[in-house]
Amino acid sequence: MPDRDPLPQGPAAPARHGPADVGAPGADVRYLVAALGLISSFMVGEVVAAVASGSLALLADAGHMITDVGALGASIWAARLAARPAGGRWTYGLKRAEILSAAGNGVMLVMIAAVIVVEAVSRLVRPPSVAGSVVLAVALAGAAVNVAATAVLARANRTSLNVRGAFAHIVTDLYAFGGTAVAGLVIVSTGWSRADSVASLLVAALMARTARGLLRDAGRILLQGAPEQVSLPEVRAHITGLEHVLGVHDLHAWTVTSNLPTLSAHVVVEDHCFASGHAPQILDSLQACLGEHFDVEHSTFQLEPASHAAHEQGRHP
């Protein structure tokens, strides 16, 4: 095969980042700790008020706040694990602990929502007496605390699924307190105690909706699905569109943790590229293409001649 013109010098490959370079967990931990202090300090008082007033809505809010405390604690633990450097058998470090924490948050939300639904339905059938004034007062105070906690966590890096899970707990609580305050006002104004159970069902619906998003995103990462911003057909088209590239196979894309999409592929190039020294330039072009078009900076390519196909075991599309 006659040699083609040498490859033009491609754009410089983007700066390579290892797993340890992604995110700044130290700042996030401080925000998580601050939110934990606000939520836990209010939670005990709400449990007492819920028992004293007989309000399921307040107890639902308190139960959700207990999960908030657990979720924030788990998020802090996961963020600290994720900050540890890679080494030994943990070649990516422990960054995926953040995804496990987010999945755990989603599971907790589902469990608490199920308990609330069962109890709320029972109370709709046999509504107990509820102290509406206490419900209203505690709900307004809880809303104020959650506004403060939300403002703190809003400063953290919410592209992290771990932080997003904790933030979702706090925001859901804020909505829940709003619904509980309305229920308390209805009870005070009309004496209709079933408003407490209706508010509880709305809280459970919010929990289920939040849990669905967390479990979907955590599941995609844990099952190593391709990142949302990476279309494999488009990646394949970009790679095969580069000069001297004949094909691509064993193309895989996954996410190690939030903000760390990863891709690997076997790229078939013209045989003469290895003899003429063009292979490094092709590698530069591949990495620059992925960084520019798909925001993937952690990539691994195996360049191989067309003749290698006959010797490759376990080849995938």
Secondary structure as a PSIPRED ss2 file (coil, helix, strand):
# PSIPRED VFORMAT (PSIPRED V4.0)

   1 M C   1.000  0.000  0.000
   2 P C   1.000  0.000  0.000
   3 D C   1.000  0.000  0.000
   4 R C   1.000  0.000  0.000
   5 D C   1.000  0.000  0.000
   6 P C   1.000  0.000  0.000
   7 L C   1.000  0.000  0.000
   8 P C   1.000  0.000  0.000
   9 Q C   1.000  0.000  0.000
  10 G C   1.000  0.000  0.000
  11 P C   1.000  0.000  0.000
  12 A C   1.000  0.000  0.000
  13 A C   1.000  0.000  0.000
  14 P C   1.000  0.000  0.000
  15 A C   1.000  0.000  0.000
  16 R C   1.000  0.000  0.000
  17 H C   1.000  0.000  0.000
  18 G C   1.000  0.000  0.000
  19 P H   0.000  1.000  0.000
  20 A H   0.000  1.000  0.000
  21 D H   0.000  1.000  0.000
  22 V C   1.000  0.000  0.000
  23 G C   1.000  0.000  0.000
  24 A C   1.000  0.000  0.000
  25 P H   0.000  1.000  0.000
  26 G H   0.000  1.000  0.000
  27 A H   0.000  1.000  0.000
  28 D H   0.000  1.000  0.000
  29 V H   0.000  1.000  0.000
  30 R H   0.000  1.000  0.000
  31 Y H   0.000  1.000  0.000
  32 L H   0.000  1.000  0.000
  33 V H   0.000  1.000  0.000
  34 A H   0.000  1.000  0.000
  35 A H   0.000  1.000  0.000
  36 L H   0.000  1.000  0.000
  37 G H   0.000  1.000  0.000
  38 L H   0.000  1.000  0.000
  39 I H   0.000  1.000  0.000
  40 S H   0.000  1.000  0.000
  41 S H   0.000  1.000  0.000
  42 F H   0.000  1.000  0.000
  43 M H   0.000  1.000  0.000
  44 V H   0.000  1.000  0.000
  45 G H   0.000  1.000  0.000
  46 E H   0.000  1.000  0.000
  47 V H   0.000  1.000  0.000
  48 V H   0.000  1.000  0.000
  49 A H   0.000  1.000  0.000
  50 A H   0.000  1.000  0.000
  51 V H   0.000  1.000  0.000
  52 A H   0.000  1.000  0.000
  53 S H   0.000  1.000  0.000
  54 G C   1.000  0.000  0.000
  55 S C   1.000  0.000  0.000
  56 L H   0.000  1.000  0.000
  57 A H   0.000  1.000  0.000
  58 L H   0.000  1.000  0.000
  59 L H   0.000  1.000  0.000
  60 A H   0.000  1.000  0.000
  61 D H   0.000  1.000  0.000
  62 A H   0.000  1.000  0.000
  63 G H   0.000  1.000  0.000
  64 H H   0.000  1.000  0.000
  65 M H   0.000  1.000  0.000
  66 I H   0.000  1.000  0.000
  67 T H   0.000  1.000  0.000
  68 D H   0.000  1.000  0.000
  69 V H   0.000  1.000  0.000
  70 G H   0.000  1.000  0.000
  71 A H   0.000  1.000  0.000
  72 L H   0.000  1.000  0.000
  73 G H   0.000  1.000  0.000
  74 A H   0.000  1.000  0.000
  75 S H   0.000  1.000  0.000
  76 I H   0.000  1.000  0.000
  77 W H   0.000  1.000  0.000
  78 A H   0.000  1.000  0.000
  79 A H   0.000  1.000  0.000
  80 R H   0.000  1.000  0.000
  81 L H   0.000  1.000  0.000
  82 A H   0.000  1.000  0.000
  83 A C   1.000  0.000  0.000
  84 R C   1.000  0.000  0.000
  85 P C   1.000  0.000  0.000
  86 A C   1.000  0.000  0.000
  87 G E   0.000  0.000  1.000
  88 G C   1.000  0.000  0.000
  89 R C   1.000  0.000  0.000
  90 W E   0.000  0.000  1.000
  91 T C   1.000  0.000  0.000
  92 Y C   1.000  0.000  0.000
  93 G C   1.000  0.000  0.000
  94 L C   1.000  0.000  0.000
  95 K C   1.000  0.000  0.000
  96 R C   1.000  0.000  0.000
  97 A H   0.000  1.000  0.000
  98 E H   0.000  1.000  0.000
  99 I H   0.000  1.000  0.000
 100 L H   0.000  1.000  0.000
 101 S H   0.000  1.000  0.000
 102 A H   0.000  1.000  0.000
 103 A H   0.000  1.000  0.000
 104 G H   0.000  1.000  0.000
 105 N H   0.000  1.000  0.000
 106 G H   0.000  1.000  0.000
 107 V H   0.000  1.000  0.000
 108 M H   0.000  1.000  0.000
 109 L H   0.000  1.000  0.000
 110 V H   0.000  1.000  0.000
 111 M H   0.000  1.000  0.000
 112 I H   0.000  1.000  0.000
 113 A H   0.000  1.000  0.000
 114 A H   0.000  1.000  0.000
 115 V H   0.000  1.000  0.000
 116 I H   0.000  1.000  0.000
 117 V H   0.000  1.000  0.000
 118 V H   0.000  1.000  0.000
 119 E H   0.000  1.000  0.000
 120 A H   0.000  1.000  0.000
 121 V H   0.000  1.000  0.000
 122 S H   0.000  1.000  0.000
 123 R H   0.000  1.000  0.000
 124 L H   0.000  1.000  0.000
 125 V H   0.000  1.000  0.000
 126 R C   1.000  0.000  0.000
 127 P C   1.000  0.000  0.000
 128 P C   1.000  0.000  0.000
 129 S C   1.000  0.000  0.000
 130 V C   1.000  0.000  0.000
 131 A C   1.000  0.000  0.000
 132 G H   0.000  1.000  0.000
 133 S H   0.000  1.000  0.000
 134 V H   0.000  1.000  0.000
 135 V H   0.000  1.000  0.000
 136 L H   0.000  1.000  0.000
 137 A H   0.000  1.000  0.000
 138 V H   0.000  1.000  0.000
 139 A H   0.000  1.000  0.000
 140 L H   0.000  1.000  0.000
 141 A H   0.000  1.000  0.000
 142 G H   0.000  1.000  0.000
 143 A H   0.000  1.000  0.000
 144 A H   0.000  1.000  0.000
 145 V H   0.000  1.000  0.000
 146 N H   0.000  1.000  0.000
 147 V H   0.000  1.000  0.000
 148 A H   0.000  1.000  0.000
 149 A H   0.000  1.000  0.000
 150 T H   0.000  1.000  0.000
 151 A H   0.000  1.000  0.000
 152 V H   0.000  1.000  0.000
 153 L H   0.000  1.000  0.000
 154 A C   1.000  0.000  0.000
 155 R C   1.000  0.000  0.000
 156 A C   1.000  0.000  0.000
 157 N C   1.000  0.000  0.000
 158 R C   1.000  0.000  0.000
 159 T C   1.000  0.000  0.000
 160 S C   1.000  0.000  0.000
 161 L H   0.000  1.000  0.000
 162 N H   0.000  1.000  0.000
 163 V H   0.000  1.000  0.000
 164 R H   0.000  1.000  0.000
 165 G H   0.000  1.000  0.000
 166 A H   0.000  1.000  0.000
 167 F H   0.000  1.000  0.000
 168 A H   0.000  1.000  0.000
 169 H H   0.000  1.000  0.000
 170 I H   0.000  1.000  0.000
 171 V H   0.000  1.000  0.000
 172 T H   0.000  1.000  0.000
 173 D H   0.000  1.000  0.000
 174 L H   0.000  1.000  0.000
 175 Y H   0.000  1.000  0.000
 176 A H   0.000  1.000  0.000
 177 F H   0.000  1.000  0.000
 178 G H   0.000  1.000  0.000
 179 G H   0.000  1.000  0.000
 180 T H   0.000  1.000  0.000
 181 A H   0.000  1.000  0.000
 182 V H   0.000  1.000  0.000
 183 A H   0.000  1.000  0.000
 184 G H   0.000  1.000  0.000
 185 L H   0.000  1.000  0.000
 186 V H   0.000  1.000  0.000
 187 I H   0.000  1.000  0.000
 188 V H   0.000  1.000  0.000
 189 S H   0.000  1.000  0.000
 190 T H   0.000  1.000  0.000
 191 G C   1.000  0.000  0.000
 192 W C   1.000  0.000  0.000
 193 S C   1.000  0.000  0.000
 194 R H   0.000  1.000  0.000
 195 A H   0.000  1.000  0.000
 196 D H   0.000  1.000  0.000
 197 S H   0.000  1.000  0.000
 198 V H   0.000  1.000  0.000
 199 A H   0.000  1.000  0.000
 200 S H   0.000  1.000  0.000
 201 L H   0.000  1.000  0.000
 202 L H   0.000  1.000  0.000
 203 V H   0.000  1.000  0.000
 204 A H   0.000  1.000  0.000
 205 A H   0.000  1.000  0.000
 206 L H   0.000  1.000  0.000
 207 M H   0.000  1.000  0.000
 208 A H   0.000  1.000  0.000
 209 R H   0.000  1.000  0.000
 210 T H   0.000  1.000  0.000
 211 A H   0.000  1.000  0.000
 212 R H   0.000  1.000  0.000
 213 G H   0.000  1.000  0.000
 214 L H   0.000  1.000  0.000
 215 L H   0.000  1.000  0.000
 216 R H   0.000  1.000  0.000
 217 D H   0.000  1.000  0.000
 218 A H   0.000  1.000  0.000
 219 G H   0.000  1.000  0.000
 220 R H   0.000  1.000  0.000
 221 I H   0.000  1.000  0.000
 222 L H   0.000  1.000  0.000
 223 L C   1.000  0.000  0.000
 224 Q C   1.000  0.000  0.000
 225 G C   1.000  0.000  0.000
 226 A C   1.000  0.000  0.000
 227 P C   1.000  0.000  0.000
 228 E C   1.000  0.000  0.000
 229 Q C   1.000  0.000  0.000
 230 V C   1.000  0.000  0.000
 231 S C   1.000  0.000  0.000
 232 L H   0.000  1.000  0.000
 233 P H   0.000  1.000  0.000
 234 E H   0.000  1.000  0.000
 235 V H   0.000  1.000  0.000
 236 R H   0.000  1.000  0.000
 237 A H   0.000  1.000  0.000
 238 H H   0.000  1.000  0.000
 239 I H   0.000  1.000  0.000
 240 T H   0.000  1.000  0.000
 241 G C   1.000  0.000  0.000
 242 L C   1.000  0.000  0.000
 243 E C   1.000  0.000  0.000
 244 H C   1.000  0.000  0.000
 245 V E   0.000  0.000  1.000
 246 L E   0.000  0.000  1.000
 247 G E   0.000  0.000  1.000
 248 V E   0.000  0.000  1.000
 249 H E   0.000  0.000  1.000
 250 D E   0.000  0.000  1.000
 251 L E   0.000  0.000  1.000
 252 H E   0.000  0.000  1.000
 253 A E   0.000  0.000  1.000
 254 W E   0.000  0.000  1.000
 255 T E   0.000  0.000  1.000
 256 V C   1.000  0.000  0.000
 257 T C   1.000  0.000  0.000
 258 S C   1.000  0.000  0.000
 259 N C   1.000  0.000  0.000
 260 L C   1.000  0.000  0.000
 261 P E   0.000  0.000  1.000
 262 T E   0.000  0.000  1.000
 263 L E   0.000  0.000  1.000
 264 S E   0.000  0.000  1.000
 265 A E   0.000  0.000  1.000
 266 H E   0.000  0.000  1.000
 267 V E   0.000  0.000  1.000
 268 V E   0.000  0.000  1.000
 269 V E   0.000  0.000  1.000
 270 E C   1.000  0.000  0.000
 271 D C   1.000  0.000  0.000
 272 H H   0.000  1.000  0.000
 273 C H   0.000  1.000  0.000
 274 F H   0.000  1.000  0.000
 275 A H   0.000  1.000  0.000
 276 S H   0.000  1.000  0.000
 277 G C   1.000  0.000  0.000
 278 H C   1.000  0.000  0.000
 279 A H   0.000  1.000  0.000
 280 P H   0.000  1.000  0.000
 281 Q H   0.000  1.000  0.000
 282 I H   0.000  1.000  0.000
 283 L H   0.000  1.000  0.000
 284 D H   0.000  1.000  0.000
 285 S H   0.000  1.000  0.000
 286 L H   0.000  1.000  0.000
 287 Q H   0.000  1.000  0.000
 288 A H   0.000  1.000  0.000
 289 C H   0.000  1.000  0.000
 290 L H   0.000  1.000  0.000
 291 G H   0.000  1.000  0.000
 292 E H   0.000  1.000  0.000
 293 H H   0.000  1.000  0.000
 294 F H   0.000  1.000  0.000
 295 D C   1.000  0.000  0.000
 296 V C   1.000  0.000  0.000
 297 E C   1.000  0.000  0.000
 298 H E   0.000  0.000  1.000
 299 S E   0.000  0.000  1.000
 300 T E   0.000  0.000  1.000
 301 F E   0.000  0.000  1.000
 302 Q E   0.000  0.000  1.000
 303 L E   0.000  0.000  1.000
 304 E E   0.000  0.000  1.000
 305 P E   0.000  0.000  1.000
 306 A H   0.000  1.000  0.000
 307 S H   0.000  1.000  0.000
 308 H H   0.000  1.000  0.000
 309 A H   0.000  1.000  0.000
 310 A H   0.000  1.000  0.000
 311 H H   0.000  1.000  0.000
 312 E C   1.000  0.000  0.000
 313 Q C   1.000  0.000  0.000
 314 G C   1.000  0.000  0.000
 315 R C   1.000  0.000  0.000
 316 H C   1.000  0.000  0.000
 317 P C   1.000  0.000  0.000
